Amino acid sequence: MAVPKRKMSRANTRHRRSQWKAAAPSLVQCENRSCRQPKLPHVACPSCGQYDGRQVVQPA
């Protein structure tokens, strides 16, 4: 098993971790012509409750 030979400095640790950024979720428009609200891809629309042209859930 690989074990570090020396302690990594705070600056090096923070420099390495500086690339751990959270990415914003990609949003698409709802396919329903009357809705067109932003939603996550491959997920039922929270506004109208449709997915792939079908009503799958009751809107909140």
Buried (B, 14 or more C-beta within 10 A) or exposed (E): EEEEEEEEEEEEEEEEEEEEEEEEEEEEEBBBEEBEEEBEEEEBBBBBBBBEEEEEEEEE
